């Protein structure tokens, strides 16, 4: 019997919270202040290079991802330096 008495109180609290949330949503709709939606990016915006490396990198400029000719030559000739080492 004690468990049954406790259950409606939880349901009443849930209903009160739901009613309050609905009241806030209705008031926002009446004033024209709906939920904020993110603007979708266009293809050009998606393909554009990043202006910075992101918030995790404290706004540093993005790293240059190009490989120089010297680096390519070093990769091609690394088997000469140690012929017994296998590179994938």
LOKE-884833 format. One record per residue: chain; x, y, z of N, C-alpha, C in turn; residue in one letter; residue number from 1. Coordinates in steps of 0.001 Angstrom, whole numbers. Each point is the difference from the previous one (the first is absolute). Layout:
<sites>
<site><chaine>A</chaine><n_xx>X</n_xx><n_yy>Y</n_yy><n_zz>Z</n_zz><ca_xx>X</ca_xx><ca_yy>Y</ca_yy><ca_zz>Z</ca_zz><c_xx>X</c_xx><c_yy>Y</c_yy><c_zz>Z</c_zz><residu>A</residu><num>NUM</num></site>
...
</sites>
This chain:
<sites>
<site><chaine>A</chaine><n_xx>818</n_xx><n_yy>-1206</n_yy><n_zz>0</n_zz><ca_xx>-818</ca_xx><ca_yy>1206</ca_yy><ca_zz>0</ca_zz><c_xx>861</c_xx><c_yy>1269</c_yy><c_zz>0</c_zz><residu>X</residu><num>1</num></site>
<site><chaine>A</chaine><n_xx>1134</n_xx><n_yy>-69</n_yy><n_zz>677</n_zz><ca_xx>863</ca_xx><ca_yy>1177</ca_yy><ca_zz>68</ca_zz><c_xx>566</c_xx><c_yy>350</c_yy><c_zz>-1372</c_zz><residu>X</residu><num>2</num></site>
<site><chaine>A</chaine><n_xx>297</n_xx><n_yy>-1027</n_yy><n_zz>-814</n_zz><ca_xx>545</ca_xx><ca_yy>246</ca_yy><ca_zz>-1333</ca_zz><c_xx>-1022</c_xx><c_yy>670</c_yy><c_zz>-906</c_zz><residu>X</residu><num>3</num></site>
<site><chaine>A</chaine><n_xx>-1246</n_xx><n_yy>-387</n_yy><n_zz>139</n_zz><ca_xx>-1047</ca_xx><ca_yy>589</ca_yy><ca_zz>-842</ca_zz><c_xx>-216</c_xx><c_yy>1469</c_yy><c_zz>333</c_zz><residu>X</residu><num>4</num></site>
<site><chaine>A</chaine><n_xx>154</n_xx><n_yy>364</n_yy><n_zz>1247</n_zz><ca_xx>-195</ca_xx><ca_yy>1393</ca_yy><ca_zz>410</ca_zz><c_xx>1118</c_xx><c_yy>887</c_yy><c_zz>-534</c_zz><residu>X</residu><num>5</num></site>
<site><chaine>A</chaine><n_xx>1182</n_xx><n_yy>-556</n_yy><n_zz>-160</n_zz><ca_xx>1140</ca_xx><ca_yy>791</ca_yy><ca_zz>-471</ca_zz><c_xx>-45</c_xx><c_yy>229</c_yy><c_zz>-1499</c_zz><residu>X</residu><num>6</num></site>
<site><chaine>A</chaine><n_xx>-575</n_xx><n_yy>-890</n_yy><n_zz>-737</n_zz><ca_xx>7</ca_xx><ca_yy>103</ca_yy><ca_zz>-1469</ca_zz><c_xx>-772</c_xx><c_yy>1204</c_yy><c_zz>-537</c_zz><residu>X</residu><num>7</num></site>
<site><chaine>A</chaine><n_xx>-1203</n_xx><n_yy>289</n_yy><n_zz>458</n_zz><ca_xx>-692</ca_xx><ca_yy>1171</ca_yy><ca_zz>-562</ca_zz><c_xx>747</c_xx><c_yy>1306</c_yy><c_zz>247</c_zz><residu>X</residu><num>8</num></site>
<site><chaine>A</chaine><n_xx>727</n_xx><n_yy>100</n_yy><n_zz>1093</n_zz><ca_xx>732</ca_xx><ca_yy>1236</ca_yy><ca_zz>271</ca_zz><c_xx>1065</c_xx><c_yy>222</c_yy><c_zz>-1073</c_zz><residu>X</residu><num>9</num></site>
<site><chaine>A</chaine><n_xx>678</n_xx><n_yy>-1057</n_yy><n_zz>-420</n_zz><ca_xx>1000</ca_xx><ca_yy>108</ca_yy><ca_zz>-1059</ca_zz><c_xx>-676</c_xx><c_yy>392</c_yy><c_zz>-1300</c_zz><residu>X</residu><num>10</num></site>
<site><chaine>A</chaine><n_xx>-1143</n_xx><n_yy>-607</n_yy><n_zz>-295</n_zz><ca_xx>-726</ca_xx><ca_yy>314</ca_yy><ca_zz>-1229</ca_zz><c_xx>-465</c_xx><c_yy>1454</c_yy><c_zz>18</c_zz><residu>X</residu><num>11</num></site>
<site><chaine>A</chaine><n_xx>-433</n_xx><n_yy>498</n_yy><n_zz>1179</n_zz><ca_xx>-445</ca_xx><ca_yy>1388</ca_yy><ca_zz>92</ca_zz><c_xx>1167</c_xx><c_yy>953</c_yy><c_zz>-246</c_zz><residu>X</residu><num>12</num></site>
<site><chaine>A</chaine><n_xx>1164</n_xx><n_yy>-340</n_yy><n_zz>554</n_zz><ca_xx>1157</ca_xx><ca_yy>862</ca_yy><ca_zz>-231</ca_zz><c_xx>391</c_xx><c_yy>4</c_yy><c_zz>-1475</c_zz><residu>X</residu><num>13</num></site>
<site><chaine>A</chaine><n_xx>-76</n_xx><n_yy>-1151</n_yy><n_zz>-647</n_zz><ca_xx>325</ca_xx><ca_yy>-82</ca_yy><ca_zz>-1416</ca_zz><c_xx>-999</c_xx><c_yy>812</c_yy><c_zz>-816</c_zz><residu>X</residu><num>14</num></site>
<site><chaine>A</chaine><n_xx>-1257</n_xx><n_yy>-103</n_yy><n_zz>359</n_zz><ca_xx>-1025</ca_xx><ca_yy>763</ca_yy><ca_zz>-715</ca_zz><c_xx>204</c_xx><c_yy>1499</c_yy><c_zz>183</c_zz><residu>X</residu><num>15</num></site>
<site><chaine>A</chaine><n_xx>373</n_xx><n_yy>415</n_yy><n_zz>1216</n_zz><ca_xx>249</ca_xx><ca_yy>1422</ca_yy><ca_zz>250</ca_zz><c_xx>1185</c_xx><c_yy>499</c_yy><c_zz>-831</c_zz><residu>X</residu><num>16</num></site>
<site><chaine>A</chaine><n_xx>1042</n_xx><n_yy>-821</n_yy><n_zz>-64</n_zz><ca_xx>1167</ca_xx><ca_yy>387</ca_yy><ca_zz>-788</ca_zz><c_xx>-347</c_xx><c_yy>66</c_yy><c_zz>-1477</c_zz><residu>X</residu><num>17</num></site>
<site><chaine>A</chaine><n_xx>-800</n_xx><n_yy>-953</n_yy><n_zz>-459</n_zz><ca_xx>-409</ca_xx><ca_yy>-9</ca_yy><ca_zz>-1405</ca_zz><c_xx>-863</c_xx><c_yy>1216</c_yy><c_zz>-299</c_zz><residu>X</residu><num>18</num></site>
<site><chaine>A</chaine><n_xx>-928</n_xx><n_yy>312</n_yy><n_zz>901</n_zz><ca_xx>-867</ca_xx><ca_yy>1161</ca_yy><ca_zz>-191</ca_zz><c_xx>814</c_xx><c_yy>1289</c_yy><c_zz>-44</c_zz><residu>X</residu><num>19</num></site>
<site><chaine>A</chaine><n_xx>1009</n_xx><n_yy>92</n_yy><n_zz>865</n_zz><ca_xx>831</ca_xx><ca_yy>1201</ca_yy><ca_zz>18</ca_zz><c_xx>801</c_xx><c_yy>124</c_yy><c_zz>-1295</c_zz><residu>X</residu><num>20</num></site>
<site><chaine>A</chaine><n_xx>518</n_xx><n_yy>-1122</n_yy><n_zz>-487</n_zz><ca_xx>760</ca_xx><ca_yy>32</ca_yy><ca_zz>-1252</ca_zz><c_xx>-899</c_xx><c_yy>379</c_yy><c_zz>-1164</c_zz><residu>X</residu><num>21</num></site>
<site><chaine>A</chaine><n_xx>-1211</n_xx><n_yy>-539</n_yy><n_zz>-27</n_zz><ca_xx>-938</ca_xx><ca_yy>357</ca_yy><ca_zz>-1064</ca_zz><c_xx>-402</c_xx><c_yy>1472</c_yy><c_zz>77</c_zz><residu>X</residu><num>22</num></site>
<site><chaine>A</chaine><n_xx>-178</n_xx><n_yy>506</n_yy><n_zz>1196</n_zz><ca_xx>-359</ca_xx><ca_yy>1412</ca_yy><ca_zz>165</ca_zz><c_xx>1123</c_xx><c_yy>896</c_yy><c_zz>-510</c_zz><residu>X</residu><num>23</num></site>
<site><chaine>A</chaine><n_xx>1268</n_xx><n_yy>-356</n_yy><n_zz>301</n_zz><ca_xx>1130</ca_xx><ca_yy>798</ca_yy><ca_zz>-500</ca_zz><c_xx>62</c_xx><c_yy>-45</c_yy><c_zz>-1522</c_zz><residu>X</residu><num>24</num></site>
<site><chaine>A</chaine><n_xx>-212</n_xx><n_yy>-1192</n_yy><n_zz>-575</n_zz><ca_xx>55</ca_xx><ca_yy>-139</ca_yy><ca_zz>-1453</ca_zz><c_xx>-1122</c_xx><c_yy>793</c_yy><c_zz>-663</c_zz><residu>X</residu><num>25</num></site>
<site><chaine>A</chaine><n_xx>-1198</n_xx><n_yy>-37</n_yy><n_zz>599</n_zz><ca_xx>-1125</ca_xx><ca_yy>736</ca_yy><ca_zz>-559</ca_zz><c_xx>240</c_xx><c_yy>1505</c_yy><c_zz>75</c_zz><residu>X</residu><num>26</num></site>
<site><chaine>A</chaine><n_xx>549</n_xx><n_yy>465</n_yy><n_zz>1127</n_zz><ca_xx>279</ca_xx><ca_yy>1426</ca_yy><ca_zz>146</ca_zz><c_xx>1063</c_xx><c_yy>443</c_yy><c_zz>-1002</c_zz><residu>X</residu><num>27</num></site>
<site><chaine>A</chaine><n_xx>1002</n_xx><n_yy>-833</n_yy><n_zz>-223</n_zz><ca_xx>1044</ca_xx><ca_yy>344</ca_yy><ca_zz>-964</ca_zz><c_xx>-567</c_xx><c_yy>49</c_yy><c_zz>-1412</c_zz><residu>X</residu><num>28</num></site>
<site><chaine>A</chaine><n_xx>-914</n_xx><n_yy>-905</n_yy><n_zz>-317</n_zz><ca_xx>-604</ca_xx><ca_yy>-10</ca_yy><ca_zz>-1334</ca_zz><c_xx>-870</c_xx><c_yy>1237</c_yy><c_zz>-210</c_zz><residu>X</residu><num>29</num></site>
<site><chaine>A</chaine><n_xx>-692</n_xx><n_yy>444</n_yy><n_zz>1045</n_zz><ca_xx>-864</ca_xx><ca_yy>1175</ca_yy><ca_zz>-109</ca_zz><c_xx>801</c_xx><c_yy>1274</c_yy><c_zz>-211</c_zz><residu>X</residu><num>30</num></site>
<site><chaine>A</chaine><n_xx>1193</n_xx><n_yy>63</n_yy><n_zz>574</n_zz><ca_xx>819</ca_xx><ca_yy>1204</ca_yy><ca_zz>-139</ca_zz><c_xx>894</c_xx><c_yy>-50</c_yy><c_zz>-1226</c_zz><residu>X</residu><num>31</num></site>
<site><chaine>A</chaine><n_xx>-20</n_xx><n_yy>-1110</n_yy><n_zz>-729</n_zz><ca_xx>819</ca_xx><ca_yy>-115</ca_yy><ca_zz>-1197</ca_zz><c_xx>1427</c_xx><c_yy>-441</c_yy><c_zz>277</c_zz><residu>X</residu><num>32</num></site>
<site><chaine>A</chaine><n_xx>274</n_xx><n_yy>-415</n_yy><n_zz>1202</n_zz><ca_xx>1330</ca_xx><ca_yy>-460</ca_yy><ca_zz>362</ca_zz><c_xx>-11</c_xx><c_yy>-1529</c_yy><c_zz>91</c_zz><residu>X</residu><num>33</num></site>
<site><chaine>A</chaine><n_xx>104</n_xx><n_yy>-633</n_yy><n_zz>-1135</n_zz><ca_xx>22</ca_xx><ca_yy>-1453</ca_yy><ca_zz>-25</ca_zz><c_xx>1378</c_xx><c_yy>-537</c_yy><c_zz>328</c_zz><residu>X</residu><num>34</num></site>
<site><chaine>A</chaine><n_xx>160</n_xx><n_yy>-1302</n_yy><n_zz>-106</n_zz><ca_xx>1321</ca_xx><ca_yy>-586</ca_yy><ca_zz>273</ca_zz><c_xx>1015</c_xx><c_yy>448</c_yy><c_zz>-1032</c_zz><residu>X</residu><num>35</num></site>
<site><chaine>A</chaine><n_xx>1209</n_xx><n_yy>206</n_yy><n_zz>455</n_zz><ca_xx>1077</ca_xx><ca_yy>426</ca_yy><ca_zz>-897</ca_zz><c_xx>465</c_xx><c_yy>-1195</c_yy><c_zz>-817</c_zz><residu>X</residu><num>36</num></site>
<site><chaine>A</chaine><n_xx>84</n_xx><n_yy>163</n_yy><n_zz>-1277</n_zz><ca_xx>461</ca_xx><ca_yy>-1068</ca_yy><ca_zz>-882</ca_zz><c_xx>1289</c_xx><c_yy>425</c_yy><c_zz>-672</c_zz><residu>X</residu><num>37</num></site>
<site><chaine>A</chaine><n_xx>889</n_xx><n_yy>-967</n_yy><n_zz>-169</n_zz><ca_xx>1265</ca_xx><ca_yy>282</ca_yy><ca_zz>-655</ca_zz><c_xx>-228</c_xx><c_yy>152</c_yy><c_zz>-1496</c_zz><residu>X</residu><num>38</num></site>
<site><chaine>A</chaine><n_xx>695</n_xx><n_yy>943</n_yy><n_zz>-593</n_zz><ca_xx>-99</ca_xx><ca_yy>209</ca_yy><ca_zz>-1432</ca_zz><c_xx>775</c_xx><c_yy>-1103</c_yy><c_zz>-706</c_zz><residu>X</residu><num>39</num></site>
<site><chaine>A</chaine><n_xx>-603</n_xx><n_yy>-614</n_yy><n_zz>-999</n_zz><ca_xx>674</ca_xx><ca_yy>-1059</ca_yy><ca_zz>-745</ca_zz><c_xx>1080</c_xx><c_yy>598</c_yy><c_zz>-883</c_zz><residu>X</residu><num>40</num></site>
<site><chaine>A</chaine><n_xx>1123</n_xx><n_yy>-707</n_yy><n_zz>-103</n_zz><ca_xx>1112</ca_xx><ca_yy>484</ca_yy><ca_zz>-799</ca_zz><c_xx>-217</c_xx><c_yy>-359</c_yy><c_zz>-1465</c_zz><residu>X</residu><num>41</num></site>
<site><chaine>A</chaine><n_xx>414</n_xx><n_yy>901</n_yy><n_zz>-875</n_zz><ca_xx>-68</ca_xx><ca_yy>-273</ca_yy><ca_zz>-1427</ca_zz><c_xx>1196</c_xx><c_yy>-865</c_yy><c_zz>-394</c_zz><residu>X</residu><num>42</num></site>
<site><chaine>A</chaine><n_xx>-20</n_xx><n_yy>-513</n_yy><n_zz>-1209</n_zz><ca_xx>1118</ca_xx><ca_yy>-826</ca_yy><ca_zz>-471</ca_zz><c_xx>1309</c_xx><c_yy>774</c_yy><c_zz>8</c_zz><residu>X</residu><num>43</num></site>
<site><chaine>A</chaine><n_xx>-79</n_xx><n_yy>1246</n_yy><n_zz>-422</n_zz><ca_xx>1217</ca_xx><ca_yy>826</ca_yy><ca_zz>-38</ca_zz><c_xx>563</c_xx><c_yy>190</c_yy><c_zz>1405</c_zz><residu>X</residu><num>44</num></site>
<site><chaine>A</chaine><n_xx>-881</n_xx><n_yy>189</n_yy><n_zz>981</n_zz><ca_xx>464</ca_xx><ca_yy>162</ca_yy><ca_zz>1378</ca_zz><c_xx>599</c_xx><c_yy>-1299</c_yy><c_zz>540</c_zz><residu>X</residu><num>45</num></site>
<site><chaine>A</chaine><n_xx>-568</n_xx><n_yy>-1143</n_yy><n_zz>-386</n_zz><ca_xx>529</ca_xx><ca_yy>-1282</ca_yy><ca_zz>456</ca_zz><c_xx>1371</c_xx><c_yy>-287</c_yy><c_zz>-607</c_zz><residu>X</residu><num>46</num></site>
<site><chaine>A</chaine><n_xx>199</n_xx><n_yy>402</n_yy><n_zz>-1249</n_zz><ca_xx>1259</ca_xx><ca_yy>-273</ca_yy><ca_zz>-702</ca_zz><c_xx>1088</c_xx><c_yy>1026</c_yy><c_zz>299</c_zz><residu>X</residu><num>47</num></site>
<site><chaine>A</chaine><n_xx>-375</n_xx><n_yy>1119</n_yy><n_zz>561</n_zz><ca_xx>977</ca_xx><ca_yy>1063</ca_yy><ca_zz>274</ca_zz><c_xx>998</c_xx><c_yy>-472</c_yy><c_zz>1051</c_zz><residu>X</residu><num>48</num></site>
<site><chaine>A</chaine><n_xx>1263</n_xx><n_yy>383</n_yy><n_zz>-145</n_zz><ca_xx>987</ca_xx><ca_yy>-411</ca_yy><ca_zz>1001</ca_zz><c_xx>-302</c_xx><c_yy>660</c_yy><c_zz>1352</c_zz><residu>X</residu><num>49</num></site>
<site><chaine>A</chaine><n_xx>369</n_xx><n_yy>-690</n_yy><n_zz>1040</n_zz><ca_xx>-252</ca_xx><ca_yy>514</ca_yy><ca_zz>1348</ca_zz><c_xx>851</c_xx><c_yy>1239</c_yy><c_zz>263</c_zz><residu>X</residu><num>50</num></site>
<site><chaine>A</chaine><n_xx>-583</n_xx><n_yy>953</n_yy><n_zz>700</n_zz><ca_xx>719</ca_xx><ca_yy>1236</ca_yy><ca_zz>311</ca_zz><c_xx>959</c_xx><c_yy>-201</c_yy><c_zz>1169</c_zz><residu>X</residu><num>51</num></site>
<site><chaine>A</chaine><n_xx>-356</n_xx><n_yy>-923</n_yy><n_zz>894</n_zz><ca_xx>898</ca_xx><ca_yy>-319</ca_yy><ca_zz>1105</ca_zz><c_xx>-140</c_xx><c_yy>-1480</c_yy><c_zz>336</c_zz><residu>X</residu><num>52</num></site>
<site><chaine>A</chaine><n_xx>846</n_xx><n_yy>-489</n_yy><n_zz>884</n_zz><ca_xx>16</ca_xx><ca_yy>-1424</ca_yy><ca_zz>329</ca_zz><c_xx>-1119</c_xx><c_yy>-380</c_yy><c_zz>958</c_zz><residu>X</residu><num>53</num></site>
<site><chaine>A</chaine><n_xx>-775</n_xx><n_yy>932</n_yy><n_zz>472</n_zz><ca_xx>-1134</ca_xx><ca_yy>-290</ca_yy><ca_zz>864</ca_zz><c_xx>228</c_xx><c_yy>416</c_yy><c_zz>1435</c_zz><residu>X</residu><num>54</num></site>
<site><chaine>A</chaine><n_xx>-1057</n_xx><n_yy>-56</n_yy><n_zz>808</n_zz><ca_xx>105</ca_xx><ca_yy>457</ca_yy><ca_zz>1382</ca_zz><c_xx>927</c_xx><c_yy>-863</c_yy><c_zz>850</c_zz><residu>X</residu><num>55</num></site>
<site><chaine>A</chaine><n_xx>153</n_xx><n_yy>-1275</n_yy><n_zz>-354</n_zz><ca_xx>905</ca_xx><ca_yy>-863</ca_yy><ca_zz>749</ca_zz><c_xx>1459</c_xx><c_yy>365</c_yy><c_zz>-205</c_zz><residu>X</residu><num>56</num></site>
<site><chaine>A</chaine><n_xx>266</n_xx><n_yy>764</n_yy><n_zz>-1047</n_zz><ca_xx>1374</ca_xx><ca_yy>414</ca_yy><ca_zz>-309</ca_zz><c_xx>182</c_xx><c_yy>1497</c_yy><c_zz>217</c_zz><residu>X</residu><num>57</num></site>
<site><chaine>A</chaine><n_xx>-891</n_xx><n_yy>615</n_yy><n_zz>780</n_zz><ca_xx>99</ca_xx><ca_yy>1396</ca_yy><ca_zz>399</ca_zz><c_xx>80</c_xx><c_yy>962</c_yy><c_zz>-1183</c_zz><residu>X</residu><num>58</num></site>
<site><chaine>A</chaine><n_xx>-687</n_xx><n_yy>-330</n_yy><n_zz>-1091</n_zz><ca_xx>-76</ca_xx><ca_yy>902</ca_yy><ca_zz>-1142</ca_zz><c_xx>1269</c_xx><c_yy>95</c_yy><c_zz>-820</c_zz><residu>X</residu><num>59</num></site>
<site><chaine>A</chaine><n_xx>914</n_xx><n_yy>-960</n_yy><n_zz>127</n_zz><ca_xx>1221</ca_xx><ca_yy>19</ca_yy><ca_zz>-810</ca_zz><c_xx>-348</c_xx><c_yy>-209</c_yy><c_zz>-1467</c_zz><residu>X</residu><num>60</num></site>
<site><chaine>A</chaine><n_xx>815</n_xx><n_yy>490</n_yy><n_zz>-913</n_zz><ca_xx>-280</ca_xx><ca_yy>-241</ca_yy><ca_zz>-1416</ca_zz><c_xx>144</c_xx><c_yy>-1484</c_yy><c_zz>-322</c_zz><residu>X</residu><num>61</num></site>
<site><chaine>A</chaine><n_xx>-734</n_xx><n_yy>-496</n_yy><n_zz>-1001</n_zz><ca_xx>82</ca_xx><ca_yy>-1426</ca_yy><ca_zz>-320</ca_zz><c_xx>1384</c_xx><c_yy>-367</c_yy><c_zz>-532</c_zz><residu>X</residu><num>62</num></site>
<site><chaine>A</chaine><n_xx>390</n_xx><n_yy>-1245</n_yy><n_zz>236</n_zz><ca_xx>1303</ca_xx><ca_yy>-474</ca_yy><ca_zz>-458</ca_zz><c_xx>-11</c_xx><c_yy>-175</c_yy><c_zz>-1511</c_zz><residu>X</residu><num>63</num></site>
<site><chaine>A</chaine><n_xx>1122</n_xx><n_yy>231</n_yy><n_zz>-612</n_zz><ca_xx>136</ca_xx><ca_yy>-185</ca_yy><ca_zz>-1435</ca_zz><c_xx>148</c_xx><c_yy>-1496</c_yy><c_zz>-276</c_zz><residu>X</residu><num>64</num></site>
<site><chaine>A</chaine><n_xx>-917</n_xx><n_yy>-581</n_yy><n_zz>-770</n_zz><ca_xx>-15</ca_xx><ca_yy>-1450</ca_yy><ca_zz>-209</ca_zz><c_xx>754</c_xx><c_yy>-425</c_yy><c_zz>-1258</c_zz><residu>X</residu><num>65</num></site>
<site><chaine>A</chaine><n_xx>722</n_xx><n_yy>907</n_yy><n_zz>-620</n_zz><ca_xx>714</ca_xx><ca_yy>-377</ca_yy><ca_zz>-1218</ca_zz><c_xx>1323</c_xx><c_yy>-664</c_yy><c_zz>353</c_zz><residu>X</residu><num>66</num></site>
<site><chaine>A</chaine><n_xx>436</n_xx><n_yy>-917</n_yy><n_zz>-858</n_zz><ca_xx>1262</ca_xx><ca_yy>-709</ca_yy><ca_zz>202</ca_zz><c_xx>1005</c_xx><c_yy>571</c_yy><c_zz>-987</c_zz><residu>X</residu><num>67</num></site>
<site><chaine>A</chaine><n_xx>1168</n_xx><n_yy>409</n_yy><n_zz>514</n_zz><ca_xx>996</ca_xx><ca_yy>603</ca_yy><ca_zz>-878</ca_zz><c_xx>720</c_xx><c_yy>-1081</c_yy><c_zz>-801</c_zz><residu>X</residu><num>68</num></site>
<site><chaine>A</chaine><n_xx>729</n_xx><n_yy>415</n_yy><n_zz>-1027</n_zz><ca_xx>753</ca_xx><ca_yy>-928</ca_yy><ca_zz>-846</ca_zz><c_xx>1093</c_xx><c_yy>-694</c_yy><c_zz>804</c_zz><residu>X</residu><num>69</num></site>
<site><chaine>A</chaine><n_xx>615</n_xx><n_yy>705</n_yy><n_zz>946</n_zz><ca_xx>1036</ca_xx><ca_yy>-608</ca_yy><ca_zz>837</ca_zz><c_xx>-580</c_xx><c_yy>-1116</c_yy><c_zz>865</c_zz><residu>X</residu><num>70</num></site>
<site><chaine>A</chaine><n_xx>-1189</n_xx><n_yy>228</n_yy><n_zz>540</n_zz><ca_xx>-641</ca_xx><ca_yy>-1028</ca_yy><ca_zz>822</ca_zz><c_xx>-349</c_xx><c_yy>-1225</c_yy><c_zz>-837</c_zz><residu>X</residu><num>71</num></site>
<site><chaine>A</chaine><n_xx>-502</n_xx><n_yy>233</n_yy><n_zz>-1220</n_zz><ca_xx>-325</ca_xx><ca_yy>-1130</ca_yy><ca_zz>-885</ca_zz><c_xx>1250</c_xx><c_yy>-788</c_yy><c_zz>-354</c_zz><residu>X</residu><num>72</num></site>
<site><chaine>A</chaine><n_xx>1102</n_xx><n_yy>685</n_yy><n_zz>-257</n_zz><ca_xx>1249</ca_xx><ca_yy>-683</ca_yy><ca_zz>-330</ca_zz><c_xx>506</c_xx><c_yy>-797</c_yy><c_zz>1201</c_zz><residu>X</residu><num>73</num></site>
<site><chaine>A</chaine><n_xx>-116</n_xx><n_yy>551</n_yy><n_zz>1195</n_zz><ca_xx>436</ca_xx><ca_yy>-722</ca_yy><ca_zz>1197</ca_zz><c_xx>-832</c_xx><c_yy>-1253</c_yy><c_zz>220</c_zz><residu>X</residu><num>74</num></site>
<site><chaine>A</chaine><n_xx>-1294</n_xx><n_yy>89</n_yy><n_zz>-260</n_zz><ca_xx>-853</ca_xx><ca_yy>-1182</ca_yy><ca_zz>130</ca_zz><c_xx>344</c_xx><c_yy>-1053</c_yy><c_zz>-1039</c_zz><residu>X</residu><num>75</num></site>
<site><chaine>A</chaine><n_xx>290</n_xx><n_yy>423</n_yy><n_zz>-1205</n_zz><ca_xx>329</ca_xx><ca_yy>-952</ca_yy><ca_zz>-1061</ca_zz><c_xx>1331</c_xx><c_yy>-684</c_yy><c_zz>252</c_zz><residu>X</residu><num>76</num></site>
<site><chaine>A</chaine><n_xx>942</n_xx><n_yy>699</n_yy><n_zz>632</n_zz><ca_xx>1341</ca_xx><ca_yy>-546</ca_yy><ca_zz>198</ca_zz><c_xx>237</c_xx><c_yy>-549</c_yy><c_zz>1409</c_zz><residu>X</residu><num>77</num></site>
<site><chaine>A</chaine><n_xx>-1040</n_xx><n_yy>-133</n_yy><n_zz>816</n_zz><ca_xx>232</ca_xx><ca_yy>-451</ca_yy><ca_zz>1365</ca_zz><c_xx>441</c_xx><c_yy>-1461</c_yy><c_zz>68</c_zz><residu>X</residu><num>78</num></site>
<site><chaine>A</chaine><n_xx>-279</n_xx><n_yy>-780</n_yy><n_zz>-1034</n_zz><ca_xx>479</ca_xx><ca_yy>-1370</ca_yy><ca_zz>-39</ca_zz><c_xx>1503</c_xx><c_yy>-85</c_yy><c_zz>-171</c_zz><residu>X</residu><num>79</num></site>
<site><chaine>A</chaine><n_xx>612</n_xx><n_yy>1037</n_yy><n_zz>-538</n_zz><ca_xx>1446</ca_xx><ca_yy>22</ca_yy><ca_zz>-197</ca_zz><c_xx>704</c_xx><c_yy>171</c_yy><c_zz>1344</c_zz><residu>X</residu><num>80</num></site>
<site><chaine>A</chaine><n_xx>-580</n_xx><n_yy>778</n_yy><n_zz>892</n_zz><ca_xx>634</ca_xx><ca_yy>268</ca_yy><ca_zz>1284</ca_zz><c_xx>93</c_xx><c_yy>-1263</c_yy><c_zz>852</c_zz><residu>X</residu><num>81</num></site>
<site><chaine>A</chaine><n_xx>-1043</n_xx><n_yy>-811</n_yy><n_zz>28</n_zz><ca_xx>1</ca_xx><ca_yy>-1253</ca_yy><ca_zz>774</ca_zz><c_xx>-710</c_xx><c_yy>-1055</c_yy><c_zz>-833</c_zz><residu>X</residu><num>82</num></site>
<site><chaine>A</chaine><n_xx>731</n_xx><n_yy>-754</n_yy><n_zz>-827</n_zz><ca_xx>-629</ca_xx><ca_yy>-947</ca_yy><ca_zz>-914</ca_zz><c_xx>-688</c_xx><c_yy>-1172</c_yy><c_zz>707</c_zz><residu>X</residu><num>83</num></site>
<site><chaine>A</chaine><n_xx>313</n_xx><n_yy>-271</n_yy><n_zz>1251</n_zz><ca_xx>-613</ca_xx><ca_yy>-1134</ca_yy><ca_zz>701</ca_zz><c_xx>-1299</c_xx><c_yy>380</c_yy><c_zz>718</c_zz><residu>X</residu><num>84</num></site>
<site><chaine>A</chaine><n_xx>-344</n_xx><n_yy>1272</n_yy><n_zz>32</n_zz><ca_xx>-1234</ca_xx><ca_yy>432</ca_yy><ca_zz>633</ca_zz><c_xx>-1115</c_xx><c_yy>22</c_yy><c_zz>-1030</c_zz><residu>X</residu><num>85</num></site>
<site><chaine>A</chaine><n_xx>-1167</n_xx><n_yy>-534</n_yy><n_zz>386</n_zz><ca_xx>-1135</ca_xx><ca_yy>-58</ca_yy><ca_zz>-931</ca_zz><c_xx>-1001</c_xx><c_yy>1089</c_yy><c_zz>363</c_zz><residu>X</residu><num>86</num></site>
<site><chaine>A</chaine><n_xx>-391</n_xx><n_yy>790</n_yy><n_zz>-1008</n_zz><ca_xx>-1009</ca_xx><ca_yy>1044</ca_yy><ca_zz>175</ca_zz><c_xx>-1249</c_xx><c_yy>-411</c_yy><c_zz>-734</c_zz><residu>X</residu><num>87</num></site>
<site><chaine>A</chaine><n_xx>-1155</n_xx><n_yy>231</n_yy><n_zz>610</n_zz><ca_xx>-1260</ca_xx><ca_yy>-314</ca_yy><ca_zz>-670</ca_zz><c_xx>-304</c_xx><c_yy>1054</c_yy><c_zz>-1037</c_zz><residu>X</residu><num>88</num></site>
</sites>
